[in-house]
Every structure is written in C-alpha cells, then in structure tokens.
C-alpha cells in the first residue's frame, strides 16, 4: 500500500479501474483534488506550474507541461502551443491560429497548426464512427 501512495504522489495521473474512469490528481494548498480528464477544457503552462481549466474551476499545480502531456491520453489531448494543451473534443471552432473553447481563445502556434488540423480531422472521423 505504501508504494501505491508514493507513486500517486509522484504522478498527477492515475487510472481508477473501479470507476472505469481516468482522473487527474491535483495537489492544491495541501489537499488533493480529483478531476475527471473528460471535464478538462484546456491546460495552460507557466514555467514549472500548470493551470488546469474545467467548466467549474481553475486549479494550479506544480508540474511541467512536458511531464503532464506524456501521461495524458494522446487521442484526447494535444499540445497546440508551447503554453497550451487542449482537450480535442472541447474545441468548438478552429480559426486562423486560434482555437475556441467555451468563451476562451487558445492560441495555436504555427508549428502545431497542421498537426492539430490533421488530428482534428482524424478525431472527427472516429467520433462520427462511434455515433453510428
């Protein structure tokens, strides 16, 4: 049991098999909050800290973008800028070098634009196939 706790404290990601859902564990002011990955809108990086945005809250945690991105599901999340990771199914519109998520405009860097457009097309095809 002790090893499990140690691993949880090192990684913000954990797969909870009992609930068959994936969560992000965020340590905020001494307490640990659990966020469903499907509730995340986008993530903003600020040096060695990240801000996780959901529709209900904004949580700050000590973690790098690279470390977090390596553990997120590749089919759901994508880095679109050096400071932003988005959840693909939360994007409402992609226009020029911007992605619109709810009332927020997330910048898309030139180096990531073609990748996100390709990924978005693939994701949309998969989403349509699942609905049928």
C-alpha positions in Angstrom: 0.0 0.0 0.0 2.8 2.4 0.8 4.3 2.1 -2.7 1.0 3.0 -4.3 0.8 6.1 -2.3 4.3 7.1 -3.2 3.5 6.5 -6.9 0.3 8.6 -6.7 2.2 11.5 -5.1 4.8 11.5 -7.9 2.4 11.3 -10.8 -0.7 13.5 -11.2 -2.3 10.8 -13.4 -3.9 7.6 -12.1 -6.3 5.1 -13.7 -9.1 4.3 -11.3 -10.2 0.9 -12.5 -13.1 0.6 -10.1 -14.9 3.5 -11.6 -13.6 2.7 -15.1 -12.6 6.4 -15.5 -9.3 8.3 -15.7 -8.6 11.1 -13.3 -6.0 13.8 -12.8 -5.0 14.3 -9.2 -4.1 17.9 -8.4 -2.5 18.9 -5.1 -3.8 22.4 -4.1 -2.9 24.0 -0.8 -2.1 20.8 1.0 -5.1 18.8 -0.2 -5.5 16.5 -3.3 -8.4 17.1 -5.7 -9.5 14.6 -8.2 -10.6 15.8 -11.7 -12.1 13.7 -14.4 -10.0 14.0 -17.6 -13.2 14.4 -19.6 -14.0 17.5 -17.6 -10.8 19.3 -18.5 -11.2 22.0 -21.1 -7.5 23.0 -21.5 -4.3 23.3 -19.6 -2.0 26.4 -19.5 1.6 26.2 -18.7 3.5 28.8 -16.7 7.2 27.7 -16.3 7.1 24.8 -13.8 3.4 25.3 -12.9 0.3 24.5 -14.9 -3.3 25.7 -14.6 -5.9 23.1 -15.3 -9.2 24.7 -16.5 -12.5 22.9 -16.3 -16.0 24.4 -16.7 -16.4 24.7 -12.9 -12.9 25.5 -11.6 -9.3 26.5 -12.2 -6.6 24.6 -10.4 -2.9 25.4 -10.2 -0.3 22.6 -9.7 3.4 22.2 -9.7 4.2 20.2 -12.8 5.8 20.8 -16.2 3.8 20.7 -19.5 6.1 18.0 -20.8 5.6 15.7 -17.8 1.8 16.1 -17.8 1.5 15.7 -21.6 3.5 12.4 -21.5 0.8 10.9 -19.3 -2.3 12.2 -20.9 -4.3 10.1 -23.5 -2.9 11.0 -26.9 -6.2 10.6 -28.6 -7.9 13.2 -26.3 -5.2 15.8 -25.6 -2.8 17.7 -27.8 -0.3 20.4 -27.3 -1.2 23.3 -29.6 1.2 26.0 -28.3 4.3 26.0 -26.0 2.0 27.1 -23.2 -1.3 25.2 -24.0 -2.6 21.7 -24.1 -6.3 21.3 -25.2 -8.8 18.5 -25.0 -9.7 17.9 -28.6 -13.4 17.2 -28.0 -13.8 20.6 -26.2 -12.7 22.6 -29.2 -15.7 24.4 -30.8 -14.0 26.3 -33.6 -10.5 26.5 -35.1 -10.0 29.7 -36.9 -6.6 31.0 -38.2 -4.2 30.5 -35.3 -6.8 30.2 -32.6 -9.0 27.5 -31.0 -12.2 28.5 -29.3 -13.1 26.5 -26.2 -16.2 27.8 -24.4 -15.6 31.6 -24.0 -11.8 31.2 -24.2 -9.5 31.8 -27.2 -6.4 29.4 -27.1 -3.5 30.3 -29.4 -2.3 27.7 -31.9 1.4 28.1 -32.8 2.4 27.9 -36.5 4.5 24.8 -35.7 1.4 23.0 -34.3 -1.3 24.2 -36.6 -1.0 21.4 -39.3 -0.7 18.7 -36.6 -3.9 19.8 -34.8 -5.8 20.1 -38.1 -4.8 16.6 -39.1 -5.6 15.3 -35.6 -8.9 17.1 -35.6 -10.0 15.5 -38.9 -9.0 12.1 -37.6 -10.7 12.6 -34.3 -13.9 13.8 -36.0 -14.0 10.8 -38.3 -13.6 8.5 -35.2 -16.3 10.4 -33.3 -18.7 10.1 -36.2 -18.0 6.3 -36.5 -18.7 5.9 -32.7 -22.1 7.7 -33.0 -23.3 5.3 -35.8 
